Amino acid sequence: MSLSKNLILYLVIFIWVLPINAQNQETKSDSTKPKMFDWFLFPYALYSPETNFAFGGAGIIYFRTSKRKNTKPSKINMSAYYTVNHQFSTFITPSIYFNKNKDELAGELYFAHKIDKFYGAGSNSIEISNPDYDFQIAQAIVKLVLPLLLWN
């Protein structure tokens, strides 16, 4: 891609992201009251030799599990993209606080269908005519963090 095409692409993405964030901003009437829910989303595009051109979106959702002033905001991060080579990837990472910030539920959810290249093992491997192979990945990790109880 030439420099002018890249500049136009970045400008279009910037103009697209600006209204999403601007509509999400609101005036704060009371700065001591915690906000219970908020979000931010943005589109993105990428290119790599394996994926070719890809487009997707990412975002974060913030929320509180209690109306207490000192409650940590919980969050859910997410991202997904699709490529012109019919590949895709989705990723979600929640982190939720509860029980007066003593407990945390966190994790990762990941699912993807990708194409990669395999050229052989070692420096003396023979040349492969079609090194492409596709694979699917599904992964889920859940973590529950609880306070350690000690008895005397």
N, C-alpha and C positions, 0 to 999 in steps of 0.2 A: 504494500500500500504506500502511496506517496504521502508526503508530509501534509499536503492540503486535504487529502481524504481523511487522514488521521485527525487533523484539526477539526474538520467538520463533524466527524464522529464524536469527538470529545465534547464539542459544543452542543450537539443534540442531546447527549447523555446528561450534561450539566443542566440544560434547560428542562429536561424531563424530571430530574431529581429535585430541582428547586421548588416547584409547586407542592410536591409531596411533603417536604419538610416545612414549608411556609404555612400550609393549612393545619399542620400539627401544632404550631405554636399558638399559645393563648396567653392572655394577660393574667398575671397572678394577682389575685385579690388579697390573699393572706399567705405570706411566705412561711409561716410557722406550721400550716396545715400540710401534711404530706400528700402528695399526689398519689391517687390509688391506681391509676392506669395510664400508660403512655406507650407510644410505638414510633418506630421509624423504619421506613422501607426505601430501598434504592435498587435500580437496575444496574446491571453491569454486562460487559462483553469482554471476551478474551480470545486469544489465538495461540495455538501451539501446533507443532508438527503432528502430534498424535491426535489431537481433537479437531484440528482445523478451526473454523470460526464457531464460537459458542456464545450464547446469550442466556442471561438468567437474572435472578433477583435475590436479594438478601435483605435481612431485616432483624430487628430486635423488638421484643415486647417486654416492657417493664410493668410490674404490678406488685402490690403489697398484699400480704395475706392477713394483715391486721390493720386496724385504724390507729394503733399506737404510734406515737411520734417517732420512736427510736427503732421501728421495725425496718429491717433491711429490705431494699427492693429486690424482689425475685425477678428473674429474667429468662427469656427463651430466645436464643439466637437461632437463626435459620438461614439456609442458603440452598439454592437449587439452580442448575443450569442444564441446557440441552444443546447439543452440537449438531452441525450439519452432517456429521458422520453417524447420526442416530445414537449417540452416546448421551448419557445423563448422569447426574450426581445430585443427591439430596443429603443434607446434613442438618440435624437439629440437636442443639445442646441446651437443655433446660437446667436451671439452678434455682430451686424453690426453698425459701426459708420459712419455718413455722415454729410454733411452740416458743415464742419470745426470742427468736433468733438462735435457739439452742440446737435445733435440728435442721438438717439440710438434705434435700433430695436432689440429686444431680445425675447427669448421665449424658450419653451420646447415642444418637440414632443416625445410622449412615446406610444408604443404599445407593448403589451405582452400577451402571453397565458401561464398561470402557473397552477400548481397543488399545493394545500395547504392541510392542515389537520384541521379538526374541531372535537374537542373532547367534545363539549357541553359547556353549560354556567354554571358557578358556581362550587363549590367544591363537590356538591352532585349529579352531573349529572351521568346518567347511561353510561356504556361503549358502544361505537359504534363499530360495527364489521369492518366497512370500513370508516374510518374518512376522506379519500381523497375526494376532490372536485376540479374541475377545473373551471377556470374563465378567461375571457379576459378583458383587460384594454386598453382603447384608451383615450389619454389625449393630448390636445393641449392648450398651454398657449402662448399668444402673448402680448408683452409689447412694447409700443412705448413711449419713453421718449423724451419730447420736452422741450425747455427752457420756463420758466414762463415769460410771458410778463406782465409788470407792467406799467400802465399809470398813470400819475400824474394829 
